[in-house]
Amino acid sequence: MNTIYNNTCIVKTKIGNFLIEIKNNKISKIFPTNTNETLPVKVAVFRLVKKEINFFLEGKITDFSFSTLLEGTNFQKKVWAIIKKIKYGKTSSYLDIANKINSSPRAVGRACSKNKCLFIVPCHRVIYSNGSIGEYVLGNNIKRYLLKMEKN
């Protein structure tokens, strides 16, 4: 079910496989991968992350209990901090976020595209100010799925 390479593992979910990476005992990456190789998971934090990601994608939990280490520029971290505050089932626009930090919607979108901790930094909750969903690293169908799941 999962692959471990020292500080990484692969978690299989209903929407695809995700590479999970740990640095300094914190989750530093939850990102899509095409890798299918699997081995038993022996590290407790990986078991917890696997369980919580799958529960999240099934709509059983709305938040995560594990610690994260977000790696990026100061600007990206500022954007991600705002995005992390968007409540489950809610959305915010690129423009609204940009206005909070005196920036541009395009810069906010670029910061979203650099997010390597999917679901933890819920960039899928960021949409265009006209209400259309915008882009997403996992594709628009997955973004629609996540938004619909969170609304229900």
KOLKE-893719 format. One record per residue: x, y, z of N, C-alpha, C, O in turn. Coordinates in Angstrom, 2 decimals. Example, Ala and Ser with C-alpha at 12.3 -4.5 7.8 and 13.67 -1.06 7.14 Angstrom:
BEGIN
+---------+---------+---------+---------+---------+---------+---------+---------+---------+---------+---------+---------+
!     nc1 !     nc2 !     nc3 !    cac1 !    cac2 !    cac3 !     cc1 !     cc2 !     cc3 !     oc1 !     oc2 !     oc3 !
+---------+---------+---------+---------+---------+---------+---------+---------+---------+---------+---------+---------+
!   13.19 !   -5.69 !    7.80 !   12.30 !   -4.50 !    7.80 !   13.20 !   -3.30 !    7.80 !   14.24 !   -3.32 !    8.46 !
!   12.85 !   -2.25 !    7.08 !   13.67 !   -1.06 !    7.14 !   12.90 !    0.03 !    7.87 !   13.41 !    1.14 !    8.04 !
+---------+---------+---------+---------+---------+---------+---------+---------+---------+---------+---------+---------+
//
This chain:
BEGIN
+---------+---------+---------+---------+---------+---------+---------+---------+---------+---------+---------+---------+
!     nc1 !     nc2 !     nc3 !    cac1 !    cac2 !    cac3 !     cc1 !     cc2 !     cc3 !     oc1 !     oc2 !     oc3 !
+---------+---------+---------+---------+---------+---------+---------+---------+---------+---------+---------+---------+
!    0.80 !   -1.20 !    0.00 !    0.00 !    0.00 !    0.00 !    0.85 !    1.27 !    0.00 !    0.42 !    2.28 !   -0.55 !
!    2.01 !    1.24 !    0.59 !    2.83 !    2.43 !    0.72 !    4.30 !    2.10 !    0.50 !    4.73 !    0.97 !    0.75 !
!    5.04 !    3.07 !    0.04 !    6.47 !    2.90 !   -0.19 !    7.23 !    3.80 !    0.76 !    6.86 !    4.96 !    0.93 !
!    8.28 !    3.30 !    1.37 !    9.11 !    4.12 !    2.23 !   10.51 !    4.18 !    1.64 !   11.13 !    3.15 !    1.38 !
!   11.01 !    5.36 !    1.44 !   12.40 !    5.59 !    1.08 !   12.94 !    6.55 !    2.13 !   12.89 !    7.76 !    1.96 !
!   13.45 !    5.99 !    3.22 !   13.97 !    6.78 !    4.34 !   12.91 !    7.71 !    4.90 !   12.14 !    7.32 !    5.78 !
!   12.85 !    8.95 !    4.39 !   11.92 !    9.92 !    4.96 !   10.71 !   10.16 !    4.06 !   10.04 !   11.18 !    4.19 !
!   10.43 !    9.22 !    3.15 !    9.27 !    9.38 !    2.27 !    8.46 !    8.10 !    2.22 !    8.96 !    7.01 !    2.53 !
!    7.22 !    8.23 !    1.82 !    6.39 !    7.07 !    1.51 !    5.38 !    7.49 !    0.45 !    5.17 !    8.67 !    0.20 !
!    4.77 !    6.50 !   -0.17 !    3.72 !    6.74 !   -1.15 !    2.41 !    6.32 !   -0.52 !    2.29 !    5.20 !   -0.02 !
!    1.42 !    7.19 !   -0.54 !    0.09 !    6.90 !   -0.03 !   -0.86 !    6.80 !   -1.20 !   -0.95 !    7.72 !   -2.02 !
!   -1.56 !    5.68 !   -1.29 !   -2.57 !    5.50 !   -2.33 !   -3.91 !    6.02 !   -1.81 !   -4.31 !    5.71 !   -0.69 !
!   -4.59 !    6.81 !   -2.65 !   -5.90 !    7.33 !   -2.29 !   -6.86 !    7.13 !   -3.45 !   -6.46 !    6.68 !   -4.53 !
!   -8.11 !    7.46 !   -3.24 !   -9.11 !    7.32 !   -4.29 !   -8.89 !    8.30 !   -5.44 !   -9.45 !    8.11 !   -6.52 !
!   -8.09 !    9.35 !   -5.23 !   -7.86 !   10.31 !   -6.32 !   -6.44 !   10.23 !   -6.87 !   -6.04 !   11.05 !   -7.70 !
!   -5.67 !    9.25 !   -6.43 !   -4.31 !    9.07 !   -6.94 !   -3.31 !    8.80 !   -5.83 !   -3.66 !    8.75 !   -4.65 !
!   -2.07 !    8.64 !   -6.24 !   -0.98 !    8.38 !   -5.29 !   -0.28 !    9.67 !   -4.92 !   -0.11 !   10.56 !   -5.76 !
!    0.13 !    9.76 !   -3.65 !    0.80 !   10.96 !   -3.16 !    2.10 !   10.59 !   -2.47 !    2.16 !    9.66 !   -1.67 !
!    3.14 !   11.36 !   -2.79 !    4.42 !   11.24 !   -2.10 !    4.32 !   12.04 !   -0.81 !    3.97 !   13.22 !   -0.83 !
!    4.63 !   11.40 !    0.30 !    4.65 !   12.06 !    1.60 !    6.11 !   12.13 !    2.02 !    6.83 !   11.13 !    1.97 !
!    6.54 !   13.31 !    2.45 !    7.93 !   13.50 !    2.87 !    7.95 !   14.09 !    4.27 !    7.14 !   14.95 !    4.61 !
!    8.90 !   13.61 !    5.08 !    9.08 !   14.12 !    6.44 !   10.46 !   14.77 !    6.54 !   11.46 !   14.21 !    6.10 !
!   10.48 !   15.96 !    7.14 !   11.74 !   16.63 !    7.50 !   11.58 !   17.15 !    8.92 !   10.56 !   17.74 !    9.26 !
!   12.58 !   16.93 !    9.74 !   12.54 !   17.39 !   11.13 !   11.27 !   16.94 !   11.85 !   10.68 !   17.70 !   12.61 !
!   10.86 !   15.71 !   11.60 !    9.67 !   15.12 !   12.22 !    8.38 !   15.84 !   11.87 !    7.40 !   15.74 !   12.61 !
!    8.37 !   16.56 !   10.77 !    7.16 !   17.25 !   10.30 !    6.92 !   16.90 !    8.84 !    7.86 !   16.60 !    8.10 !
!    5.68 !   16.93 !    8.44 !    5.34 !   16.66 !    7.04 !    5.74 !   17.86 !    6.21 !    5.29 !   18.98 !    6.46 !
!    6.59 !   17.63 !    5.20 !    7.04 !   18.72 !    4.34 !    6.50 !   18.62 !    2.92 !    6.62 !   19.55 !    2.13 !
!    5.91 !   17.49 !    2.60 !    5.38 !   17.34 !    1.24 !    4.24 !   16.33 !    1.21 !    4.35 !   15.23 !    1.75 !
!    3.16 !   16.72 !    0.57 !    2.08 !   15.82 !    0.17 !    1.81 !   16.22 !   -1.27 !    1.14 !   17.22 !   -1.53 !
!    2.32 !   15.43 !   -2.21 !    2.30 !   15.85 !   -3.60 !    2.06 !   14.65 !   -4.50 !    2.51 !   13.55 !   -4.19 !
!    1.35 !   14.84 !   -5.62 !    1.04 !   13.70 !   -6.48 !    2.29 !   13.05 !   -7.07 !    3.30 !   13.70 !   -7.31 !
!    2.18 !   11.74 !   -7.27 !    3.27 !   10.98 !   -7.89 !    2.68 !    9.88 !   -8.75 !    1.56 !    9.42 !   -8.51 !
!    3.42 !    9.47 !   -9.74 !    3.00 !    8.34 !  -10.59 !    3.55 !    7.02 !  -10.09 !    3.26 !    5.97 !  -10.66 !
!    4.34 !    7.06 !   -9.02 !    4.95 !    5.84 !   -8.48 !    3.88 !    4.94 !   -7.89 !    3.00 !    5.39 !   -7.17 !
!    3.96 !    3.65 !   -8.21 !    3.01 !    2.67 !   -7.69 !    3.64 !    1.66 !   -6.74 !    2.92 !    0.87 !   -6.14 !
!    4.95 !    1.68 !   -6.60 !    5.66 !    0.71 !   -5.78 !    5.17 !    0.77 !   -4.34 !    4.97 !    1.85 !   -3.79 !
!    4.98 !   -0.39 !   -3.73 !    4.45 !   -0.40 !   -2.37 !    5.26 !   -1.32 !   -1.46 !    5.77 !   -2.35 !   -1.88 !
!    5.35 !   -0.93 !   -0.21 !    5.97 !   -1.70 !    0.87 !    5.19 !   -1.43 !    2.14 !    4.49 !   -0.42 !    2.21 !
!    5.27 !   -2.30 !    3.14 !    4.58 !   -2.02 !    4.40 !    5.15 !   -0.77 !    5.08 !    6.35 !   -0.50 !    5.02 !
!    4.27 !   -0.03 !    5.72 !    4.69 !    1.19 !    6.43 !    5.00 !    0.84 !    7.87 !    4.17 !    0.28 !    8.58 !
!    6.22 !    1.17 !    8.30 !    6.64 !    0.86 !    9.67 !    6.79 !    2.11 !   10.52 !    6.95 !    2.00 !   11.74 !
!    6.73 !    3.27 !    9.91 !    6.89 !    4.53 !   10.64 !    5.50 !    5.05 !   11.02 !    4.65 !    5.24 !   10.16 !
!    5.30 !    5.26 !   12.31 !    3.97 !    5.62 !   12.82 !    3.40 !    6.88 !   12.18 !    2.21 !    6.93 !   11.86 !
!    4.23 !    7.90 !   11.97 !    3.70 !    9.15 !   11.42 !    3.17 !    8.93 !   10.01 !    2.19 !    9.57 !    9.62 !
!    3.79 !    8.05 !    9.24 !    3.28 !    7.76 !    7.90 !    1.93 !    7.06 !    7.96 !    1.04 !    7.34 !    7.15 !
!    1.76 !    6.17 !    8.92 !    0.46 !    5.51 !    9.09 !   -0.61 !    6.54 !    9.44 !   -1.72 !    6.49 !    8.92 !
!   -0.26 !    7.48 !   10.32 !   -1.20 !    8.54 !   10.69 !   -1.56 !    9.40 !    9.49 !   -2.74 !    9.68 !    9.26 !
!   -0.56 !    9.82 !    8.72 !   -0.80 !   10.67 !    7.55 !   -1.66 !    9.93 !    6.53 !   -2.61 !   10.50 !    5.99 !
!   -1.33 !    8.67 !    6.27 !   -2.12 !    7.88 !    5.32 !   -3.58 !    7.83 !    5.76 !   -4.49 !    8.06 !    4.96 !
!   -3.80 !    7.52 !    7.02 !   -5.16 !    7.42 !    7.55 !   -5.89 !    8.75 !    7.42 !   -7.03 !    8.79 !    6.95 !
!   -5.24 !    9.83 !    7.84 !   -5.92 !   11.13 !    7.83 !   -6.18 !   11.65 !    6.42 !   -7.22 !   12.26 !    6.18 !
!   -5.25 !   11.44 !    5.50 !   -5.48 !   11.90 !    4.13 !   -6.68 !   11.15 !    3.53 !   -7.55 !   11.76 !    2.91 !
!   -6.71 !    9.85 !    3.72 !   -7.84 !    9.09 !    3.20 !   -9.15 !    9.47 !    3.88 !  -10.18 !    9.56 !    3.21 !
!   -9.13 !    9.69 !    5.18 !  -10.33 !   10.16 !    5.88 !  -10.77 !   11.52 !    5.36 !  -11.96 !   11.75 !    5.16 !
!   -9.81 !   12.41 !    5.13 !  -10.13 !   13.74 !    4.58 !  -10.81 !   13.59 !    3.22 !  -11.83 !   14.24 !    2.96 !
!  -10.25 !   12.76 !    2.35 !  -10.80 !   12.59 !    1.00 !  -12.14 !   11.87 !    0.99 !  -12.86 !   11.90 !   -0.01 !
!  -12.48 !   11.22 !    2.10 !  -13.79 !   10.58 !    2.24 !  -14.77 !   11.50 !    2.97 !  -15.92 !   11.13 !    3.18 !
!  -14.31 !   12.69 !    3.36 !  -15.18 !   13.63 !    4.06 !  -15.39 !   13.30 !    5.52 !  -16.32 !   13.82 !    6.14 !
!  -14.55 !   12.45 !    6.10 !  -14.70 !   12.03 !    7.49 !  -14.02 !   12.97 !    8.48 !  -14.42 !   13.02 !    9.64 !
!  -13.00 !   13.71 !    8.03 !  -12.34 !   14.70 !    8.88 !  -12.18 !   15.99 !    8.09 !  -12.16 !   15.98 !    6.86 !
!  -12.05 !   17.10 !    8.80 !  -11.91 !   18.40 !    8.14 !  -10.57 !   19.06 !    8.39 !  -10.26 !   20.09 !    7.80 !
!   -9.76 !   18.47 !    9.25 !   -8.46 !   19.03 !    9.61 !   -7.50 !   17.89 !    9.92 !   -7.92 !   16.74 !   10.05 !
!   -6.23 !   18.22 !   10.03 !   -5.20 !   17.21 !   10.24 !   -4.52 !   17.42 !   11.59 !   -4.43 !   18.55 !   12.07 !
!   -4.04 !   16.32 !   12.19 !   -3.43 !   16.41 !   13.52 !   -1.91 !   16.46 !   13.47 !   -1.28 !   16.70 !   14.50 !
!   -1.31 !   16.23 !   12.32 !    0.16 !   16.18 !   12.26 !    0.75 !   17.56 !   11.97 !    0.10 !   18.43 !   11.40 !
!    2.00 !   17.73 !   12.38 !    2.72 !   19.00 !   12.19 !    3.28 !   19.07 !   10.78 !    3.59 !   18.05 !   10.16 !
!    3.41 !   20.30 !   10.27 !    3.94 !   20.49 !    8.93 !    5.13 !   21.45 !    8.94 !    5.28 !   22.29 !    9.83 !
!    5.95 !   21.28 !    7.93 !    7.08 !   22.17 !    7.69 !    6.91 !   22.69 !    6.26 !    7.21 !   21.98 !    5.30 !
!    6.44 !   23.92 !    6.13 !    6.20 !   24.50 !    4.81 !    7.47 !   25.16 !    4.32 !    8.02 !   26.04 !    4.97 !
!    7.94 !   24.73 !    3.15 !    9.17 !   25.27 !    2.58 !    8.84 !   26.11 !    1.36 !    8.21 !   25.64 !    0.41 !
!    9.27 !   27.37 !    1.40 !    9.02 !   28.28 !    0.29 !    9.59 !   29.65 !    0.63 !   10.24 !   29.83 !    1.66 !
!    9.32 !   30.61 !   -0.25 !    9.77 !   31.97 !    0.00 !    8.91 !   32.60 !    1.10 !    7.87 !   32.05 !    1.46 !
!    9.35 !   33.72 !    1.62 !    8.55 !   34.42 !    2.63 !    7.18 !   34.80 !    2.07 !    6.17 !   34.68 !    2.76 !
!    7.15 !   35.24 !    0.81 !    5.88 !   35.60 !    0.19 !    4.97 !   34.37 !    0.09 !    3.79 !   34.45 !    0.44 !
!    5.50 !   33.25 !   -0.38 !    4.70 !   32.04 !   -0.49 !    4.15 !   31.63 !    0.87 !    2.98 !   31.26 !    0.99 !
!    4.99 !   31.68 !    1.89 !    4.54 !   31.31 !    3.23 !    3.44 !   32.24 !    3.73 !    2.52 !   31.81 !    4.43 !
!    3.53 !   33.51 !    3.38 !    2.50 !   34.48 !    3.77 !    1.17 !   34.12 !    3.10 !    0.12 !   34.12 !    3.75 !
!    1.22 !   33.81 !    1.81 !    0.02 !   33.40 !    1.08 !   -0.54 !   32.11 !    1.67 !   -1.74 !   32.02 !    1.92 !
!    0.31 !   31.13 !    1.89 !   -0.14 !   29.84 !    2.41 !   -0.76 !   29.98 !    3.79 !   -1.71 !   29.27 !    4.11 !
!   -0.22 !   30.87 !    4.62 !   -0.79 !   31.09 !    5.96 !   -2.22 !   31.58 !    5.86 !   -3.08 !   31.17 !    6.63 !
!   -2.49 !   32.46 !    4.90 !   -3.86 !   32.95 !    4.70 !   -4.74 !   31.82 !    4.19 !   -5.87 !   31.65 !    4.65 !
!   -4.24 !   31.06 !    3.23 !   -5.03 !   29.97 !    2.66 !   -5.36 !   28.92 !    3.72 !   -6.45 !   28.36 !    3.71 !
!   -4.42 !   28.65 !    4.63 !   -4.68 !   27.67 !    5.69 !   -5.85 !   28.09 !    6.58 !   -6.45 !   27.25 !    7.25 !
!   -6.17 !   29.38 !    6.60 !   -7.27 !   29.88 !    7.44 !   -8.63 !   29.76 !    6.76 !   -9.65 !   30.00 !    7.40 !
!   -8.65 !   29.40 !    5.47 !   -9.94 !   29.23 !    4.79 !  -10.60 !   27.98 !    5.36 !  -10.05 !   26.88 !    5.30 !
!  -11.77 !   28.16 !    5.91 !  -12.49 !   27.07 !    6.58 !  -12.92 !   25.99 !    5.59 !  -13.18 !   26.26 !    4.42 !
!  -12.99 !   24.78 !    6.09 !  -13.50 !   23.63 !    5.33 !  -14.89 !   23.98 !    4.80 !  -15.74 !   24.45 !    5.55 !
!  -15.12 !   23.73 !    3.52 !  -16.42 !   24.02 !    2.91 !  -16.57 !   25.44 !    2.42 !  -17.60 !   25.78 !    1.83 !
!  -15.58 !   26.28 !    2.64 !  -15.61 !   27.69 !    2.21 !  -14.57 !   27.90 !    1.12 !  -13.70 !   27.06 !    0.91 !
!  -14.68 !   29.04 !    0.43 !  -13.69 !   29.41 !   -0.58 !  -13.30 !   30.87 !   -0.39 !  -13.98 !   31.63 !    0.31 !
!  -12.22 !   31.24 !   -1.00 !  -11.77 !   32.63 !   -1.05 !  -11.20 !   32.85 !   -2.44 !  -10.77 !   31.91 !   -3.10 !
!  -11.21 !   34.09 !   -2.89 !  -10.70 !   34.36 !   -4.24 !   -9.23 !   34.76 !   -4.19 !   -8.71 !   35.22 !   -3.18 !
!   -8.58 !   34.56 !   -5.34 !   -7.20 !   35.01 !   -5.48 !   -7.12 !   36.51 !   -5.18 !   -6.18 !   36.97 !   -4.54 !
!   -8.13 !   37.26 !   -5.64 !   -8.17 !   38.71 !   -5.42 !   -8.29 !   39.05 !   -3.94 !   -7.59 !   39.93 !   -3.45 !
!   -9.18 !   38.37 !   -3.23 !   -9.35 !   38.63 !   -1.79 !   -8.04 !   38.39 !   -1.03 !   -7.66 !   39.18 !   -0.17 !
!   -7.37 !   37.31 !   -1.35 !   -6.10 !   37.00 !   -0.69 !   -5.06 !   38.04 !   -1.05 !   -4.31 !   38.51 !   -0.19 !
!   -5.01 !   38.41 !   -2.33 !   -4.04 !   39.43 !   -2.79 !   -4.26 !   40.75 !   -2.06 !   -3.29 !   41.40 !   -1.67 !
!   -5.51 !   41.14 !   -1.88 !   -5.81 !   42.40 !   -1.19 !   -5.34 !   42.37 !    0.26 !   -4.93 !   43.41 !    0.80 !
!   -5.39 !   41.22 !    0.90 !   -4.96 !   41.10 !    2.30 !   -3.46 !   41.31 !    2.47 !   -3.01 !   41.72 !    3.54 !
!   -2.70 !   41.03 !    1.42 !   -1.24 !   41.14 !    1.52 !   -0.67 !   42.17 !    0.56 !    0.54 !   42.21 !    0.32 !
!   -1.55 !   43.00 !    0.01 !   -1.12 !   44.08 !   -0.89 !   -0.31 !   43.53 !   -2.06 !    0.81 !   43.97 !   -2.33 !
!   -0.90 !   42.55 !   -2.74 !   -0.23 !   41.90 !   -3.86 !   -1.20 !   41.76 !   -5.02 !   -2.26 !   42.39 !   -5.04 !
!   -0.84 !   40.93 !   -5.99 !   -1.71 !   40.71 !   -7.15 !   -2.29 !   39.30 !   -7.11 !   -1.67 !   38.38 !   -6.57 !
!   -3.47 !   39.12 !   -7.70 !   -4.05 !   37.77 !   -7.77 !   -3.13 !   36.79 !   -8.50 !   -3.06 !   35.62 !   -8.13 !
!   -2.43 !   37.26 !   -9.52 !   -1.52 !   36.39 !  -10.27 !   -0.39 !   35.88 !   -9.36 !   -0.01 !   34.71 !   -9.45 !
!    0.13 !   36.74 !   -8.49 !    1.20 !   36.33 !   -7.56 !    0.66 !   35.30 !   -6.57 !    1.37 !   34.36 !   -6.20 !
!   -0.58 !   35.47 !   -6.13 !   -1.20 !   34.49 !   -5.24 !   -1.33 !   33.15 !   -5.96 !   -1.05 !   32.10 !   -5.39 !
!   -1.75 !   33.20 !   -7.22 !   -1.85 !   31.97 !   -8.01 !   -0.51 !   31.27 !   -8.17 !   -0.44 !   30.05 !   -8.10 !
!    0.54 !   32.05 !   -8.38 !    1.89 !   31.45 !   -8.48 !    2.28 !   30.78 !   -7.17 !    2.85 !   29.69 !   -7.17 !
!    1.97 !   31.43 !   -6.05 !    2.27 !   30.83 !   -4.74 !    1.50 !   29.52 !   -4.57 !    2.04 !   28.54 !   -4.05 !
!    0.24 !   29.51 !   -5.00 !   -0.54 !   28.26 !   -4.93 !    0.11 !   27.16 !   -5.76 !    0.15 !   26.01 !   -5.34 !
!    0.62 !   27.53 !   -6.92 !    1.22 !   26.52 !   -7.80 !    2.51 !   25.93 !   -7.21 !    2.95 !   24.87 !   -7.64 !
!    3.10 !   26.61 !   -6.24 !    4.33 !   26.13 !   -5.60 !    4.06 !   25.35 !   -4.32 !    4.99 !   24.84 !   -3.70 !
!    2.81 !   25.25 !   -3.91 !    2.42 !   24.54 !   -2.70 !    2.69 !   23.05 !   -2.86 !    2.15 !   22.41 !   -3.76 !
!    3.51 !   22.50 !   -1.99 !    3.84 !   21.07 !   -2.02 !    3.14 !   20.30 !   -0.90 !    3.32 !   19.09 !   -0.79 !
!    2.34 !   20.97 !   -0.09 !    1.59 !   20.31 !    0.98 !    0.10 !   20.39 !    0.68 !   -0.66 !   21.09 !    1.35 !
!   -0.30 !   19.65 !   -0.36 !   -1.70 !   19.66 !   -0.75 !   -2.58 !   19.22 !    0.41 !   -2.17 !   18.41 !    1.24 !
!   -3.76 !   19.75 !    0.46 !   -4.78 !   19.51 !    1.48 !   -4.44 !   20.23 !    2.78 !   -5.33 !   20.78 !    3.42 !
!   -3.17 !   20.24 !    3.20 !   -2.75 !   20.96 !    4.41 !   -2.86 !   22.46 !    4.14 !   -3.43 !   23.20 !    4.94 !
!   -2.32 !   22.89 !    3.02 !   -2.53 !   24.25 !    2.51 !   -3.57 !   24.07 !    1.41 !   -3.22 !   23.72 !    0.28 !
!   -4.84 !   24.30 !    1.72 !   -5.92 !   23.93 !    0.81 !   -6.12 !   24.90 !   -0.36 !   -7.12 !   25.61 !   -0.42 !
!   -5.16 !   24.90 !   -1.27 !   -5.26 !   25.80 !   -2.43 !   -6.47 !   25.48 !   -3.30 !   -6.89 !   26.31 !   -4.10 !
!   -7.04 !   24.28 !   -3.14 !   -8.25 !   23.97 !   -3.90 !   -9.42 !   24.87 !   -3.48 !  -10.42 !   24.95 !   -4.19 !
!   -9.31 !   25.54 !   -2.34 !  -10.37 !   26.44 !   -1.87 !  -10.22 !   27.85 !   -2.42 !  -11.03 !   28.72 !   -2.11 !
!   -9.21 !   28.09 !   -3.24 !   -8.99 !   29.42 !   -3.82 !   -9.54 !   29.41 !   -5.24 !   -9.17 !   28.58 !   -6.07 !
!  -10.43 !   30.37 !   -5.50 !  -11.12 !   30.44 !   -6.79 !  -10.99 !   31.85 !   -7.37 !  -10.49 !   32.76 !   -6.71 !
!  -11.43 !   32.00 !   -8.61 !  -11.45 !   33.33 !   -9.23 !  -12.55 !   34.17 !   -8.59 !  -13.52 !   33.64 !   -8.05 !
!  -12.39 !   35.49 !   -8.65 !  -13.38 !   36.39 !   -8.04 !  -14.73 !   36.33 !   -8.77 !  -15.74 !   36.73 !   -8.20 !
!  -14.76 !   35.84 !  -10.01 !  -16.03 !   35.71 !  -10.73 !  -16.75 !   34.41 !  -10.39 !  -17.82 !   34.13 !  -10.93 !
!  -16.17 !   33.61 !   -9.49 !  -16.80 !   32.37 !   -9.05 !  -16.33 !   31.12 !   -9.77 !  -16.61 !   30.01 !   -9.31 !
!  -15.62 !   31.27 !  -10.89 !  -15.11 !   30.06 !  -11.56 !  -13.95 !   29.50 !  -10.75 !  -13.30 !   30.21 !   -9.99 !
!  -13.69 !   28.20 !  -10.93 !  -12.79 !   27.54 !   -9.98 !  -11.32 !   27.80 !  -10.18 !  -10.54 !   27.63 !   -9.24 !
!  -10.89 !   28.20 !  -11.35 !   -9.46 !   28.45 !  -11.56 !   -8.70 !   27.16 !  -11.75 !   -9.29 !   26.11 !  -12.00 !
!   -7.40 !   27.23 !  -11.65 !   -6.53 !   26.08 !  -11.91 !   -6.21 !   25.34 !  -10.61 !   -6.41 !   25.85 !   -9.51 !
!   -5.70 !   24.09 !  -10.78 !   -5.30 !   23.30 !   -9.63 !   -4.28 !   22.26 !  -10.09 !   -4.40 !   21.71 !  -11.18 !
!   -3.30 !   22.01 !   -9.27 !   -2.21 !   21.10 !   -9.63 !   -2.71 !   19.69 !   -9.94 !   -2.11 !   18.99 !  -10.75 !
!   -3.80 !   19.27 !   -9.33 !   -4.36 !   17.95 !   -9.59 !   -5.40 !   17.96 !  -10.71 !   -5.98 !   16.93 !  -11.04 !
!   -5.62 !   19.14 !  -11.30 !   -6.60 !   19.26 !  -12.38 !   -7.93 !   19.80 !  -11.87 !   -8.25 !   19.71 !  -10.69 !
!   -8.70 !   20.35 !  -12.79 !   -9.96 !   20.98 !  -12.42 !  -11.01 !   19.98 !  -11.95 !  -11.84 !   20.32 !  -11.10 !
!  -11.00 !   18.76 !  -12.48 !  -11.98 !   17.77 !  -12.03 !  -11.78 !   17.42 !  -10.56 !  -12.75 !   17.28 !   -9.82 !
!  -10.53 !   17.27 !  -10.14 !  -10.25 !   16.97 !   -8.73 !  -10.60 !   18.18 !   -7.87 !  -11.12 !   18.02 !   -6.77 !
!  -10.32 !   19.39 !   -8.36 !  -10.66 !   20.59 !   -7.60 !  -12.18 !   20.66 !   -7.40 !  -12.65 !   20.94 !   -6.30 !
!  -12.94 !   20.41 !   -8.47 !  -14.41 !   20.40 !   -8.34 !  -14.85 !   19.33 !   -7.34 !  -15.72 !   19.58 !   -6.51 !
!  -14.25 !   18.15 !   -7.43 !  -14.59 !   17.07 !   -6.52 !  -14.35 !   17.49 !   -5.07 !  -15.22 !   17.29 !   -4.21 !
!  -13.18 !   18.06 !   -4.79 !  -12.85 !   18.47 !   -3.42 !  -13.80 !   19.55 !   -2.91 !  -14.28 !   19.48 !   -1.78 !
!  -14.09 !   20.53 !   -3.75 !  -15.00 !   21.61 !   -3.34 !  -16.40 !   21.07 !   -3.08 !  -17.04 !   21.45 !   -2.10 !
!  -16.88 !   20.19 !   -3.95 !  -18.21 !   19.60 !   -3.76 !  -18.25 !   18.74 !   -2.51 !  -19.21 !   18.80 !   -1.74 !
!  -17.21 !   17.93 !   -2.30 !  -17.14 !   17.07 !   -1.12 !  -17.20 !   17.92 !    0.15 !  -17.89 !   17.56 !    1.10 !
!  -16.47 !   19.03 !    0.16 !  -16.43 !   19.87 !    1.36 !  -17.74 !   20.61 !    1.58 !  -18.06 !   20.93 !    2.72 !
!  -18.49 !   20.87 !    0.54 !  -19.78 !   21.57 !    0.69 !  -20.83 !   20.67 !    1.32 !  -21.74 !   21.14 !    2.00 !
!  -20.70 !   19.35 !    1.10 !  -21.72 !   18.40 !    1.57 !  -21.52 !   17.98 !    3.00 !  -22.30 !   17.19 !    3.53 !
+---------+---------+---------+---------+---------+---------+---------+---------+---------+---------+---------+---------+
//
